[in-house]
């Protein structure tokens, strides 16, 4: 399959899936925005109103909204190969296509959510400046991270369905370890903070969102470049594995 054909089919399939999903709900596309906002409000009520240990709602939005994008993309995409077992048995489709399709659906939803996030931040008193454009490379890096994690997860799930449980538990663990509702600066030991940011890219990205959108500050560009290099290298390796194992992967999915 040629690259342009792949992209065109990917876009068409993702848009059709989104329309089909929205048609089943009374509020249709509005749920794309309502769901993350309701999640943020729930966290704000528990950690700020009840416990008094959380931060303001803007802080939570800049953490929970990117994390929701990550969690829904990874958990949904990791099951995408198995979910398309019927199509795999009928046509020799690159198995990566199903992961890209799942992530593309989540990406289309997320653009609207990020737009709403920006509007809400302005409503809460934050100034929208050209500096906010620096959120674009953060979004791109997060997409690469989700793509790599989901490709690995989908490959493993195809061979062992139980891996889905581990992925779900891992995503929940990351929610507590990535600074979604607490500030990384609360870690007083700089060594521990550096270790967390190094080995948990999601913690670095969430902190970068807040630096750009809330504090009008620049994130660590050197770290971003290193992380991008690692992710791109990982994607090259994983795509090579998918290409080599394509037939074995299809056989495993069909016969299991």
C-alpha positions in Angstrom: 0.0 0.0 0.0 1.4 3.4 -1.0 1.9 6.2 1.5 -0.8 8.5 -0.1 -3.3 5.6 -0.3 -2.5 4.7 3.3 -3.1 8.3 4.5 -6.3 8.7 2.4 -7.8 5.4 3.6 -6.8 6.2 7.2 -8.5 9.6 7.1 -11.7 8.2 5.5 -11.9 5.2 7.9 -11.3 7.4 11.0 -14.0 10.0 9.9 -16.5 7.2 9.2 -15.9 5.6 12.5 -16.4 8.9 14.3 -19.6 9.6 12.5 -20.9 6.1 13.4 -19.9 6.6 17.0 -21.5 10.0 17.3 -24.8 8.8 15.6 -25.4 6.4 18.5 -25.4 9.2 21.2 -28.1 11.8 21.9 -25.5 14.5 22.4 -23.4 13.3 19.4 -20.1 15.2 19.0 -20.7 17.3 22.1 -19.5 14.3 24.2 -16.0 14.8 22.8 -15.8 18.0 24.9 -18.1 17.1 27.8 -16.2 14.0 28.8 -12.8 15.6 29.6 -14.5 18.6 31.3 -16.5 16.3 33.5 -13.4 14.4 34.4 -11.6 17.6 35.4 -14.6 18.8 37.5 -14.7 15.4 39.3 -11.0 15.7 40.1 -11.4 19.3 41.2 -14.3 18.4 43.5 -12.4 15.5 45.2 -8.9 16.8 45.5 -9.5 20.6 45.9 -13.0 21.0 47.4 -13.1 17.9 49.6 -9.5 17.2 50.4 -8.0 20.6 49.9 -4.8 19.0 48.5 -5.3 19.7 44.8 -4.7 22.8 42.6 -7.0 25.2 40.8 -9.1 23.9 37.9 -6.8 25.4 35.2 -3.9 23.3 36.6 -6.1 20.2 36.6 -7.3 20.9 33.0 -3.7 21.2 31.7 -2.9 17.8 33.2 -6.0 15.7 32.9 -7.0 16.6 29.3 -3.6 15.6 27.8 -3.6 12.5 30.0 -7.1 11.5 28.8 -5.9 11.7 25.3 -3.0 9.4 26.1 -5.1 6.9 28.1 -8.0 6.6 25.6 -5.5 6.3 22.7 -3.4 3.6 24.3 -6.2 1.5 25.7 -8.3 1.7 22.6 -5.5 1.3 20.1 -3.9 -1.6 21.9 -7.0 -3.6 21.2 -7.4 -2.4 17.6 -5.6 -5.4 15.9 -7.7 -8.0 17.7 -10.9 -6.0 17.2 -10.3 -6.1 13.4 -9.8 -9.9 13.3 -12.5 -10.3 10.6 -10.9 -7.8 8.2 -7.4 -9.3 8.8 -8.7 -12.8 7.8 -10.1 -11.4 4.5 -7.4 -9.0 3.3 -3.6 -8.5 3.6 -3.8 -5.1 5.4 -0.7 -3.7 7.2 -1.5 -4.4 10.8 -0.2 -1.0 11.8 -3.1 0.5 9.9 -5.5 -0.3 12.7 -3.4 1.4 15.3 -3.0 4.5 13.2 -6.8 4.5 12.6 -7.5 4.3 16.3 -5.1 7.1 17.1 -6.4 9.2 14.2 -9.9 9.0 15.6 -8.6 10.2 19.0 -6.6 12.9 17.4 -9.6 14.4 15.6 -11.5 14.5 18.9 -8.5 16.0 20.7 -8.1 19.0 18.4 -11.5 20.2 19.5 -10.8 19.5 23.1 -7.5 21.5 23.0 -9.4 24.4 21.4 -12.0 24.3 24.2 -9.1 24.1 26.7 -7.6 27.3 25.3 -11.0 29.1 25.5 -11.5 28.1 29.1 -8.0 29.2 30.1 -8.7 32.7 28.6 -12.0 32.7 30.5 -10.1 32.0 33.8 -7.8 34.9 33.2 -4.8 33.5 31.3 -3.6 35.5 28.3 -3.5 33.8 24.9 -0.2 34.8 23.2 1.9 33.6 20.4 3.9 31.7 23.0 1.0 29.2 23.2 2.1 28.0 19.7 4.9 26.1 21.5 2.2 23.7 22.6 2.3 22.3 19.0 5.6 20.5 19.3 4.5 19.1 22.7 1.4 17.7 21.0 3.5 16.1 18.3 5.9 14.5 20.8 2.9 13.2 22.7 1.5 11.7 19.5 4.8 9.9 18.8 4.8 8.6 22.4 1.3 7.3 22.1 2.0 5.8 18.7 5.1 3.9 20.0 3.3 2.6 23.2 0.2 1.6 21.3 2.1 -0.2 18.6 3.9 -2.2 21.2 0.8 -2.8 23.2 -1.3 -3.9 20.2 1.4 -6.4 19.1 1.6 -7.9 22.6 -2.2 -8.1 22.9 -2.4 -10.0 19.6 -0.3 -12.7 21.2 -1.7 -12.6 24.7 -5.1 -11.1 25.4 -4.2 -10.8 29.1 -1.8 -8.0 28.3 -4.9 -5.7 28.0 -5.3 -5.9 31.8 -1.7 -5.0 32.3 -2.0 -2.0 30.0 -5.1 -0.8 31.8 -3.3 -1.1 35.1 -0.2 0.6 33.7 -2.3 3.6 32.5 -3.9 3.9 35.9 -0.4 3.8 37.5 0.8 6.6 35.1 -2.1 8.8 36.1 -0.8 8.9 39.7 2.9 9.1 38.6 2.6 11.8 35.9 1.6 14.9 37.9 -1.9 15.0 36.6 -3.2 16.5 39.9 0.0 17.4 41.6 3.0 19.6 40.7 6.3 18.0 39.8 8.0 20.8 41.7 6.7 19.3 44.9 9.4 16.7 44.6 12.1 18.3 46.6 14.9 15.9 45.7 16.2 17.0 42.2 17.6 13.5 41.6 14.2 11.9 42.0 12.5 14.5 39.9 15.0 14.0 37.1 14.5 10.3 37.3 10.7 10.7 37.0 10.9 13.0 34.1 13.5 10.8 32.3 11.7 7.5 32.7 8.2 8.8 32.5 7.9 11.0 29.4 4.2 11.7 30.1 5.2 13.5 33.3 7.6 15.7 31.3 4.9 16.5 28.7 2.2 17.4 31.2 4.6 19.7 33.0 5.5 21.2 29.6 1.8 21.9 28.8 1.5 23.8 32.0 4.7 25.8 31.5 3.6 27.0 28.1 -0.1 27.5 28.7 -0.2 28.7 32.3 3.2 30.2 33.0 4.2 31.5 29.5 7.5 29.8 30.0 9.6 27.6 27.8 9.9 23.8 28.4 13.2 22.0 28.4 14.0 21.9 24.6 17.1 19.7 25.0 15.1 17.1 26.8 12.3 17.4 24.1 14.8 16.8 21.3 16.3 13.8 23.1 12.9 12.3 23.7 11.9 12.8 20.1 15.0 11.1 18.9 14.4 8.1 21.2 10.7 7.9 20.1 11.6 8.0 16.4 14.2 5.4 16.8 11.8 3.2 18.7 9.2 3.6 15.9 11.6 2.5 13.3 12.4 -0.6 15.2 8.8 -1.4 15.9 7.7 -0.9 12.3 10.4 -3.2 11.2 9.2 -5.9 13.6 5.6 -5.4 12.3 6.8 -5.9 8.7 8.8 -9.0 9.5 6.1 -10.5 11.7 3.1 -9.5 9.6 2.0 -12.9 8.5 2.8 -14.6 11.8 0.8 -11.8 13.6 -2.2 -12.3 11.2 -2.1 -16.0 11.8 -2.0 -15.6 15.5 -5.0 -13.2 15.6 -7.1 -15.3 13.2 -6.5 -18.6 14.9 -6.7 -17.5 18.5 
